[in-house]
Amino acid sequence: MKSPDVESAPTSPEDAARLMRFATYASITVAITLVVAKTIAWAMTDSVVLLATLIDSVLDGFASLINLFAVRHAITPADKEHRFGHGKAEALAGLGQSAFIAGSAGFLLLESGRRLLDPVPLQSYGAGLVVMMFSIAATLALMTFQRHVIRKTNSTAIKADALHYRTDFMVNISVIVALVLAVEGWGGFDAVFAIGIAIYILYSSWGIVQQSLDDLMDRELPGEEREAIEQIALAHAEVRGLHDLRSRRSGIATFIQLHLELDDDLTLLQGHVISDEVEMQLQTSYPSAEIIIHVDPASVVPHEPVPVFLQD
């Protein structure tokens, strides 16, 4: 069974590149708008929880800017110095974003701890509530578009950016609760919620690090996708077996290599035709993939146990 990301992929890499560019432009626009609005609200309320979400939005803006340059580089066609393309720029951007996120969380923990020891009562939260409701609406609109782009491209950079804004969405809701509680009750609620936000930001950044490292280390595709590739290849009536399947992702590109086992008495031309037919079937499911197929006579293929470290 193919993964939803693969099934929803566009019919051409050009469509994926266009969607990724639009997603980065939308992300930067939203980030700048929210930074301006939250700066005004924080100046009017002096709320540390509003400062928390302001810092997060500033870092989102920097991260989105990194994404813009990374995506533009990642979708650049392969050249003679980079024959496999530039897709790993997305993973490098993901690591850069995680550093920004971790730094903002550390600062926020320090500021929240100081405010928790010396709570400052909030006098008003009206401006903060208005800004946070606006932030929720803008973030929800961006998340909806990013989700569409991810389904179409499976982009690591856009996934990382979307993770920021999913965090923002939940943070914005918690900020509203914190503002109300801080004004109506104990002033320390403001700092307590800010600490919770910082911890969640750190947790989110670890997910980005893991995904980026998987791409940089050429981790194999998930087991269900490898099984789907095998099923597509073995579905051809002339294919007798398959071995040495290797796969990885780099940005929006997928790389697939495999060996087909065919009858010994086929001519070179017949083997070539069969290989092309299998490649076309795989290309239908993985339109952005680079596929390399090697043909072997079935009789010379050693059927030995697969080493443990190569098993799924």
TIRO-836557 format. One record per residue (C-alpha): chain; x negated, y negated, z negated. Coordinates in nm, 2 decimals, always signed. Each point is the difference from the previous one (the first is absolute). Example, Ala and Ser with C-alpha at 12.3 -4.5 7.8 and 13.67 -1.06 7.14 Angstrom:
 kette   east  north     up
     A  -1.23  +0.45  -0.78
     A  -0.14  -0.34  +0.07
//
This chain:
 kette   east  north     up
     A  +0.00  +0.00  +0.00
     A  -0.15  -0.34  +0.10
     A  -0.02  -0.28  -0.25
     A  +0.25  -0.29  +0.02
     A  -0.29  -0.24  +0.07
     A  -0.11  +0.20  +0.30
     A  +0.35  +0.06  +0.14
     A  +0.08  -0.37  -0.02
     A  -0.32  -0.11  +0.17
     A  +0.03  -0.23  +0.30
     A  -0.04  +0.13  +0.36
     A  -0.31  -0.21  +0.05
     A  -0.30  -0.13  -0.20
     A  +0.08  -0.35  +0.14
     A  +0.33  +0.00  -0.19
     A  -0.17  +0.10  -0.32
     A  -0.26  -0.28  +0.03
     A  +0.27  -0.26  +0.07
     A  +0.20  +0.11  -0.31
     A  -0.31  +0.00  -0.22
     A  -0.09  -0.35  +0.11
     A  +0.36  -0.13  -0.07
     A  -0.01  +0.17  -0.35
     A  -0.32  -0.18  -0.09
     A  +0.13  -0.34  +0.11
     A  +0.33  +0.06  -0.20
     A  -0.20  +0.10  -0.31
     A  -0.22  -0.31  +0.00
     A  +0.30  -0.23  +0.06
     A  +0.19  +0.15  -0.29
     A  -0.31  -0.01  -0.23
     A  -0.07  -0.37  +0.07
     A  +0.37  -0.09  -0.06
     A  +0.02  +0.19  -0.33
     A  -0.33  -0.15  -0.13
     A  +0.13  -0.35  +0.06
     A  +0.34  +0.07  -0.17
     A  -0.15  +0.19  -0.30
     A  -0.26  -0.27  -0.06
     A  +0.27  -0.26  -0.03
     A  +0.20  +0.22  -0.23
     A  -0.30  +0.09  -0.22
     A  -0.09  -0.38  -0.04
     A  +0.36  -0.06  -0.11
     A  +0.02  +0.29  -0.25
     A  -0.35  +0.08  -0.11
     A  +0.10  +0.37  -0.01
     A  -0.28  +0.25  -0.01
     A  +0.22  +0.26  +0.17
     A  +0.06  -0.25  +0.29
     A  -0.38  -0.06  +0.00
     A  -0.03  +0.38  +0.04
     A  +0.22  +0.02  +0.30
     A  -0.16  -0.31  +0.14
     A  -0.35  +0.16  -0.02
     A  +0.14  +0.31  +0.16
     A  +0.14  -0.20  +0.29
     A  -0.33  -0.19  +0.05
     A  -0.18  +0.34  +0.01
     A  +0.26  +0.13  +0.24
     A  -0.07  -0.29  +0.22
     A  -0.38  +0.08  +0.01
     A  +0.08  +0.36  +0.05
     A  +0.23  -0.07  +0.29
     A  -0.26  -0.22  +0.15
     A  -0.25  +0.28  -0.02
     A  +0.26  +0.22  +0.16
     A  +0.05  -0.24  +0.28
     A  -0.37  +0.02  +0.10
     A  -0.02  +0.37  -0.07
     A  +0.30  +0.08  +0.21
     A  -0.12  -0.21  +0.29
     A  -0.33  +0.18  -0.01
     A  +0.15  +0.34  -0.05
     A  +0.22  -0.02  +0.31
     A  -0.29  -0.11  +0.22
     A  -0.04  +0.26  +0.27
     A  -0.30  +0.24  -0.03
     A  -0.33  -0.12  +0.16
     A  -0.33  +0.15  +0.08
     A  -0.13  -0.07  -0.36
     A  +0.31  +0.13  -0.17
     A  +0.13  +0.29  +0.22
     A  +0.25  +0.11  -0.27
     A  +0.15  -0.35  -0.03
     A  +0.00  -0.24  -0.30
     A  +0.28  +0.15  -0.21
     A  -0.20  +0.04  -0.31
     A  +0.01  -0.38  -0.04
     A  +0.34  +0.06  -0.15
     A  -0.14  +0.23  -0.28
     A  -0.27  -0.26  -0.07
     A  +0.27  -0.26  -0.03
     A  +0.19  +0.22  -0.24
     A  -0.31  +0.03  -0.23
     A  -0.04  -0.38  +0.01
     A  +0.37  -0.05  -0.10
     A  -0.04  +0.24  -0.29
     A  -0.29  -0.21  -0.13
     A  +0.21  -0.31  +0.02
     A  +0.29  +0.17  -0.18
     A  -0.22  +0.14  -0.28
     A  -0.16  -0.34  -0.06
     A  +0.33  -0.17  -0.03
     A  +0.13  +0.26  -0.24
     A  -0.31  -0.04  -0.22
     A  +0.04  -0.38  -0.02
     A  +0.37  +0.04  -0.07
     A  -0.07  +0.24  -0.29
     A  -0.24  -0.24  -0.16
     A  +0.24  -0.30  +0.03
     A  +0.30  +0.21  -0.12
     A  -0.19  +0.12  -0.30
     A  -0.09  -0.36  -0.09
     A  +0.36  -0.11  +0.03
     A  +0.12  +0.30  -0.19
     A  -0.21  -0.10  -0.30
     A  +0.11  -0.36  +0.03
     A  +0.36  +0.00  +0.15
     A  +0.11  -0.32  +0.16
     A  +0.38  -0.05  +0.00
     A  +0.15  -0.07  +0.34
     A  +0.23  -0.30  +0.01
     A  +0.16  +0.07  +0.34
     A  +0.03  +0.27  +0.25
     A  +0.24  -0.14  +0.26
     A  -0.27  -0.08  +0.25
     A  -0.17  +0.33  -0.05
     A  +0.33  +0.19  +0.05
     A  +0.07  -0.18  +0.33
     A  -0.35  +0.07  +0.13
     A  +0.01  +0.36  -0.10
     A  +0.33  +0.06  +0.17
     A  -0.14  -0.16  +0.32
     A  -0.31  +0.22  -0.04
     A  +0.21  +0.31  -0.03
     A  +0.19  -0.08  +0.32
     A  -0.31  -0.09  +0.20
     A  -0.19  +0.31  -0.12
     A  +0.30  +0.23  +0.08
     A  +0.01  -0.13  +0.35
     A  -0.37  +0.05  +0.05
     A  +0.01  +0.35  -0.15
     A  +0.28  +0.10  +0.24
     A  -0.21  -0.11  +0.30
     A  -0.32  +0.17  -0.14
     A  +0.19  +0.33  -0.05
     A  +0.11  -0.01  +0.37
     A  -0.36  -0.07  +0.11
     A  -0.14  +0.28  -0.22
     A  +0.25  +0.25  +0.15
     A  -0.11  -0.10  +0.35
     A  -0.38  -0.02  -0.06
     A  -0.09  +0.19  -0.32
     A  -0.26  -0.28  -0.05
     A  -0.21  +0.02  -0.32
     A  -0.05  -0.38  -0.01
     A  +0.37  -0.07  +0.02
     A  +0.07  +0.27  -0.26
     A  -0.24  -0.16  -0.24
     A  +0.16  -0.35  +0.07
     A  +0.35  +0.15  -0.05
     A  -0.11  +0.14  -0.34
     A  -0.09  -0.35  -0.11
     A  +0.35  -0.13  +0.08
     A  +0.18  +0.30  -0.14
     A  -0.19  -0.08  -0.32
     A  +0.10  -0.36  +0.03
     A  +0.37  +0.09  +0.04
     A  +0.00  +0.19  -0.33
     A  -0.21  -0.26  -0.17
     A  +0.23  -0.29  +0.11
     A  +0.30  +0.18  -0.15
     A  -0.19  +0.06  -0.33
     A  -0.11  -0.37  +0.00
     A  +0.37  -0.11  -0.01
     A  +0.07  +0.23  -0.30
     A  -0.32  -0.12  -0.17
     A  +0.09  -0.37  +0.05
     A  +0.35  +0.04  -0.14
     A  -0.13  +0.20  -0.31
     A  -0.28  -0.24  -0.06
     A  +0.23  -0.30  -0.02
     A  +0.29  +0.17  -0.18
     A  -0.21  +0.21  -0.24
     A  -0.36  +0.06  -0.09
     A  -0.26  -0.20  +0.20
     A  -0.23  +0.30  +0.02
     A  +0.23  +0.18  +0.25
     A  -0.17  -0.22  +0.27
     A  -0.34  +0.15  -0.07
     A  +0.12  +0.35  -0.06
     A  +0.16  +0.02  +0.34
     A  -0.31  -0.15  +0.16
     A  -0.22  +0.27  -0.15
     A  +0.24  +0.26  +0.14
     A  -0.03  -0.16  +0.34
     A  -0.38  +0.01  -0.02
     A  +0.00  +0.37  -0.09
     A  +0.23  +0.08  +0.30
     A  -0.22  -0.21  +0.23
     A  -0.30  +0.21  -0.10
     A  +0.19  +0.32  +0.06
     A  +0.10  -0.11  +0.34
     A  -0.35  -0.10  +0.10
     A  -0.12  +0.36  -0.08
     A  +0.25  +0.13  +0.26
     A  -0.15  -0.23  +0.26
     A  -0.36  +0.11  -0.08
     A  +0.10  +0.37  +0.04
     A  +0.16  -0.05  +0.34
     A  -0.29  -0.22  +0.12
     A  -0.26  +0.26  -0.11
     A  +0.20  +0.28  +0.17
     A  -0.03  -0.19  +0.33
     A  -0.36  -0.09  -0.04
     A  -0.09  +0.36  -0.09
     A  +0.19  +0.15  +0.30
     A  +0.24  +0.20  -0.21
     A  +0.20  +0.26  +0.20
     A  +0.36  -0.07  +0.08
     A  +0.25  +0.14  -0.25
     A  +0.07  +0.37  +0.02
     A  +0.35  -0.03  +0.15
     A  -0.14  -0.21  +0.28
     A  -0.28  +0.25  +0.08
     A  +0.26  +0.27  +0.00
     A  +0.21  -0.20  +0.24
     A  -0.30  -0.04  +0.23
     A  -0.06  +0.37  -0.01
     A  +0.36  +0.08  +0.08
     A  +0.00  -0.24  +0.30
     A  -0.32  +0.16  +0.14
     A  +0.11  +0.36  -0.06
     A  +0.35  -0.06  +0.16
     A  -0.16  +0.01  +0.34
     A  +0.06  +0.34  +0.16
     A  -0.36  +0.04  +0.12
     A  -0.17  -0.08  -0.33
     A  -0.11  +0.30  -0.20
     A  -0.14  -0.17  -0.30
     A  -0.16  -0.32  -0.15
     A  -0.30  -0.07  -0.23
     A  -0.23  -0.27  -0.12
     A  +0.28  -0.26  -0.03
     A  -0.15  -0.33  -0.12
     A  +0.19  -0.32  -0.06
     A  -0.03  -0.35  -0.15
     A  +0.14  -0.34  +0.01
     A  -0.17  -0.34  +0.06
     A  +0.24  -0.29  -0.02
     A  +0.29  +0.07  +0.23
     A  -0.20  +0.25  +0.20
     A  +0.01  +0.38  -0.07
     A  -0.28  +0.23  +0.12
     A  +0.08  +0.37  +0.07
     A  -0.25  +0.26  +0.11
     A  +0.08  +0.37  +0.05
     A  -0.10  +0.32  +0.18
     A  +0.26  +0.19  +0.21
     A  -0.03  +0.37  +0.05
     A  +0.11  +0.12  +0.35
     A  -0.01  +0.32  +0.19
     A  -0.34  +0.10  +0.14
     A  +0.11  +0.04  +0.36
     A  +0.12  -0.35  +0.05
     A  -0.19  -0.22  +0.24
     A  -0.17  -0.32  -0.11
     A  +0.27  -0.20  +0.18
     A  +0.28  +0.19  -0.17
     A  -0.15  -0.05  -0.34
     A  -0.04  -0.37  +0.07
     A  +0.37  -0.03  +0.10
     A  +0.11  +0.18  -0.32
     A  -0.22  -0.23  -0.21
     A  +0.15  -0.30  +0.17
     A  +0.36  +0.12  -0.07
     A  -0.07  +0.06  -0.37
     A  -0.17  -0.34  -0.02
     A  +0.31  -0.17  +0.16
     A  +0.23  +0.17  -0.26
     A  -0.22  -0.12  -0.28
     A  -0.02  -0.35  +0.14
     A  +0.38  -0.01  +0.00
     A  +0.00  +0.04  -0.38
     A  -0.32  -0.20  -0.06
     A  +0.01  -0.27  +0.26
     A  -0.30  -0.20  -0.15
     A  -0.21  +0.31  -0.04
     A  -0.34  +0.08  +0.16
     A  +0.02  +0.37  +0.08
     A  -0.29  +0.23  +0.09
     A  +0.07  +0.37  +0.09
     A  -0.26  +0.26  +0.06
     A  +0.10  +0.33  +0.18
     A  -0.13  +0.34  -0.11
     A  +0.05  +0.35  +0.14
     A  +0.20  +0.18  -0.26
     A  -0.24  +0.30  +0.00
     A  -0.30  -0.20  -0.12
     A  +0.17  -0.17  -0.29
     A  -0.11  +0.15  -0.33
     A  +0.29  +0.05  -0.23
     A  -0.17  -0.03  -0.33
     A  +0.15  -0.12  -0.33
     A  +0.01  -0.37  -0.03
     A  -0.24  -0.14  -0.26
     A  +0.17  -0.11  -0.32
     A  -0.12  -0.36  +0.04
     A  +0.17  -0.02  +0.34
     A  +0.33  +0.14  -0.10
     A  +0.29  -0.24  -0.05
//
